[in-house]
Amino acid sequence: MVVFDKPKALCDVPLHYCPGCTHGIIHRLVAEAIDELGIEGQTIGVAPVGCAVMAYNYFNCDMVEAAHGRAPAVATGLKRSDPDQHIVFTYQGDGDLASIGMAETVHAAARNENITVIFVNNAIYGMTGGQMAPTSLPGQVTQTSPYGRDTNHCGFPVKICELLSQLDGAGYIERVAVNNVKNVRNAKKAIKKAFENQINKKGFSLVEVISSCPTNWGMTPEAALNWIEEKMIPYYPLGVYKDRDAQSKAE
């Protein structure tokens, strides 16, 4: 009996991520969705600067490298160039999407671009050494907030799902996590739905994935997963923040 099978959309190569990093889990979920929907030959992924900057080494579909924060703009161009054939997704971290690329994110959602955005939120700048990110929690210790994030000086974290759900253009916004089996399964469903929405031309979809960064959090992998449950999820509640298709059916 087969108990494990590598998705065909995922390359058979070692990942460069730190031990305990949940990027590998999210990569697998994206690849499984691509396999199950049979869209590998149509799919184009966009990876900007960040821990996932080398995602082009890990997915068997076509991949495009974008400048820091510009993935939604690049994805918009790719999708519009052949909207009936291309299935386009971006894979972005919180520093990239919620800071440098905030304008691209907001306006792609406002225009209801028919793309899929996978947003990995680990509340820190991972690739560049652990600086405070737009999503770092109040009081969170980082390299640039050694005494904890002081909201009097640094403001409050940006809650992307809550923000984008207020835009008329955004079609589907959901926040999930990958810190336990139940949440991983729910994350898989959300990611697959986001791709299905694009296939069915339902517009902009974003799935925010609450993730861990044991190295820059200064924790063991196990402790980092517990920190997600105890600290991140209470501040960033999981769930569907907008589903225009479900709302229209209910009406």
C-alpha positions as CSV (number, residue, x, y, z in Angstrom):
1,M,0.0,0.0,0.0
2,V,1.3,3.4,-1.0
3,V,1.4,5.7,2.0
4,F,3.5,8.5,0.5
5,D,3.9,9.7,-3.1
6,K,5.8,12.8,-4.2
7,P,3.6,15.1,-6.3
8,K,4.5,15.2,-9.9
9,A,4.5,19.0,-9.9
10,L,7.3,18.9,-7.3
11,C,10.9,18.4,-8.4
12,D,12.8,15.5,-6.8
13,V,15.5,17.7,-5.3
14,P,16.5,18.7,-1.7
15,L,15.0,21.9,-0.4
16,H,17.3,24.7,0.9
17,Y,15.1,25.7,3.8
18,C,16.1,25.5,7.4
19,P,15.2,22.5,9.6
20,G,11.6,22.9,10.8
21,C,10.7,25.5,8.2
22,T,7.1,25.0,6.9
23,H,7.8,26.2,3.4
24,G,8.3,22.6,2.4
25,I,4.8,21.6,3.6
26,I,3.3,24.5,1.7
27,H,5.2,23.7,-1.5
28,R,3.8,20.1,-1.3
29,L,0.3,21.4,-0.9
30,V,0.6,23.7,-3.9
31,A,2.0,20.8,-6.0
32,E,-0.7,18.4,-4.9
33,A,-3.4,20.9,-5.9
34,I,-1.7,21.3,-9.3
35,D,-1.5,17.6,-9.8
36,E,-5.1,16.9,-8.7
37,L,-6.4,19.6,-11.1
38,G,-4.3,18.4,-14.0
39,I,-3.0,21.9,-14.7
40,E,0.8,21.5,-14.6
41,G,1.3,22.2,-18.3
42,Q,-0.7,25.4,-18.0
43,T,0.6,26.7,-14.7
44,I,3.1,29.5,-14.3
45,G,4.4,30.3,-10.8
46,V,5.9,33.7,-9.8
47,A,8.5,33.8,-7.0
48,P,9.9,37.1,-5.9
49,V,12.7,37.9,-3.4
50,G,12.5,36.1,0.0
51,C,13.1,32.7,1.5
52,A,11.2,31.2,-1.5
53,V,13.4,33.0,-4.0
54,M,14.6,29.7,-5.4
55,A,11.1,28.2,-5.7
56,Y,11.8,27.8,-9.5
57,N,14.1,24.9,-8.5
58,Y,11.3,23.0,-6.7
59,F,8.2,23.2,-9.0
60,N,8.0,21.3,-12.3
61,C,5.7,24.0,-13.9
62,D,7.0,27.1,-15.5
63,M,8.4,29.7,-13.1
64,V,9.2,33.4,-13.4
65,E,11.4,35.4,-11.0
66,A,10.0,38.8,-10.0
67,A,11.6,41.8,-8.4
68,H,11.0,42.2,-4.7
69,G,7.3,42.8,-4.1
70,R,6.3,42.8,-7.7
71,A,4.9,39.3,-8.1
72,P,1.3,40.4,-8.4
73,A,2.2,42.8,-11.2
74,V,4.2,40.2,-13.0
75,A,1.4,37.6,-12.5
76,T,-1.1,40.2,-13.9
77,G,0.9,40.5,-17.1
78,L,1.3,36.7,-17.5
79,K,-2.4,36.1,-16.9
80,R,-3.6,38.8,-19.2
81,S,-1.3,37.7,-22.0
82,D,-3.3,34.4,-22.4
83,P,-6.2,34.4,-19.9
84,D,-7.8,31.2,-21.2
85,Q,-4.7,29.1,-21.0
86,H,-2.4,30.4,-18.3
87,I,-3.0,29.4,-14.6
88,V,-0.8,31.8,-12.7
89,F,0.1,31.8,-9.0
90,T,2.4,33.9,-6.8
91,Y,4.3,32.5,-3.8
92,Q,5.2,35.3,-1.5
93,G,6.4,36.0,2.1
94,D,5.1,38.6,4.4
95,G,7.9,41.1,4.0
96,D,7.5,40.8,0.3
97,L,3.7,40.9,0.0
98,A,2.8,43.1,3.0
99,S,5.6,45.7,2.8
100,I,7.5,46.2,-0.4
101,G,4.7,44.8,-2.5
102,M,1.7,46.1,-0.6
103,A,0.6,48.4,-3.5
104,E,0.8,45.5,-6.0
105,T,-1.2,43.2,-3.7
106,V,-3.9,45.7,-3.0
107,H,-4.4,46.9,-6.5
108,A,-4.4,43.4,-8.0
109,A,-7.1,42.5,-5.6
110,A,-9.0,45.7,-6.3
111,R,-8.9,45.0,-10.0
112,N,-10.1,41.4,-9.3
113,E,-7.2,40.0,-11.4
114,N,-7.9,36.3,-12.0
115,I,-4.8,35.0,-10.2
116,T,-4.0,32.9,-7.2
117,V,-1.8,34.3,-4.4
118,I,-0.1,32.0,-1.8
119,F,0.9,34.3,1.1
120,V,3.3,32.8,3.6
121,N,3.1,34.7,6.9
122,N,5.8,33.8,9.4
123,A,5.8,37.2,11.0
124,I,9.5,38.0,10.3
125,Y,11.9,38.8,7.5
126,G,13.4,35.3,7.1
127,M,15.9,35.5,4.3
128,T,17.7,38.6,5.4
129,G,18.3,37.7,9.0
130,G,15.2,38.1,11.1
131,Q,14.2,41.7,11.0
132,M,10.8,42.9,12.1
133,A,8.2,42.5,9.3
134,P,4.8,44.2,8.8
135,T,3.2,41.1,10.3
136,S,5.5,40.8,13.4
137,L,3.3,40.6,16.5
138,P,3.2,43.3,19.2
139,G,6.0,42.7,21.6
140,Q,7.7,40.2,19.3
141,V,11.5,40.1,19.6
142,T,13.3,40.4,16.3
143,Q,16.7,41.6,15.1
144,T,15.4,45.1,14.7
145,S,13.1,45.1,17.7
146,P,15.3,43.4,20.4
147,Y,13.0,44.7,23.2
148,G,9.9,43.6,21.4
149,R,7.8,45.4,18.8
150,D,6.6,48.6,20.3
151,T,3.4,49.6,18.7
152,N,3.9,53.2,19.9
153,H,6.8,53.6,17.6
154,C,6.3,50.8,14.9
155,G,2.5,50.7,14.6
156,F,0.5,47.6,14.6
157,P,0.8,44.5,12.4
158,V,-0.9,44.5,9.0
159,K,-3.7,41.9,8.8
160,I,-3.8,41.2,5.1
161,C,-7.0,39.0,5.0
162,E,-9.0,41.5,7.0
163,L,-7.7,44.4,4.8
164,L,-8.3,42.7,1.4
165,S,-11.7,41.3,2.3
166,Q,-13.0,44.9,2.4
167,L,-12.1,45.4,-1.3
168,D,-15.0,44.9,-3.7
169,G,-12.7,43.3,-6.3
170,A,-11.3,40.5,-4.1
171,G,-13.1,37.2,-4.7
172,Y,-11.8,34.7,-2.2
173,I,-9.7,35.4,0.9
174,E,-8.8,32.7,3.5
175,R,-6.3,32.3,6.3
176,V,-5.0,28.9,7.2
177,A,-2.1,27.4,9.1
178,V,0.3,24.4,8.8
179,N,1.2,23.7,12.4
180,N,-0.8,20.4,12.8
181,V,-2.4,17.7,10.7
182,K,-5.9,19.2,10.8
183,N,-4.7,22.7,9.8
184,V,-2.5,21.2,7.0
185,R,-5.6,19.4,5.6
186,N,-7.6,22.6,5.7
187,A,-4.8,24.5,4.1
188,K,-4.7,22.0,1.2
189,K,-8.5,22.5,0.6
190,A,-8.1,26.3,0.6
191,I,-5.1,26.3,-1.8
192,K,-7.0,23.9,-4.2
193,K,-10.1,26.1,-4.0
194,A,-8.0,29.2,-4.9
195,F,-6.8,27.4,-8.0
196,E,-10.3,26.2,-8.9
197,N,-11.6,29.8,-8.6
198,Q,-9.0,30.9,-11.2
199,I,-9.9,28.0,-13.5
200,N,-13.6,29.0,-13.2
201,K,-12.7,32.7,-13.8
202,K,-13.9,33.8,-10.4
203,G,-11.2,36.4,-9.9
204,F,-8.6,37.2,-7.3
205,S,-7.9,34.6,-4.7
206,L,-5.5,34.8,-1.8
207,V,-4.6,32.1,0.8
208,E,-2.6,33.3,3.8
209,V,-0.7,30.5,5.4
210,I,0.5,31.0,9.0
211,S,3.9,29.5,9.1
212,S,6.9,29.0,11.4
213,C,10.5,30.3,11.2
214,P,12.4,28.4,13.9
215,T,15.8,29.8,13.0
216,N,14.9,33.5,13.2
217,W,12.4,33.0,16.1
218,G,15.3,31.3,18.0
219,M,13.2,28.2,18.7
220,T,13.2,24.5,18.1
221,P,10.9,23.3,15.3
222,E,8.5,21.9,17.9
223,A,8.5,25.0,19.9
224,A,7.9,27.1,16.8
225,L,4.8,25.1,15.9
226,N,3.5,25.6,19.5
227,W,4.2,29.3,19.1
228,I,1.9,29.4,16.1
229,E,-0.9,27.9,18.1
230,E,-0.4,30.0,21.2
231,K,0.6,33.4,19.8
232,M,0.0,33.7,16.0
233,I,-3.4,32.2,15.5
234,P,-5.0,34.2,18.3
235,Y,-3.8,37.4,16.7
236,Y,-4.4,36.1,13.1
237,P,-7.6,34.0,13.4
238,L,-8.0,31.3,10.8
239,G,-11.0,31.1,8.5
240,V,-12.6,32.4,5.3
241,Y,-12.7,36.2,5.2
242,K,-14.4,36.6,1.9
243,D,-15.9,34.2,-0.6
244,R,-18.0,36.1,-3.1
245,D,-19.1,32.9,-4.9
246,A,-20.5,31.4,-1.7
247,Q,-22.2,34.7,-0.8
248,S,-23.9,34.9,-4.2
249,K,-25.2,31.3,-3.9
250,A,-26.5,32.1,-0.4
251,E,-28.4,35.1,-1.7
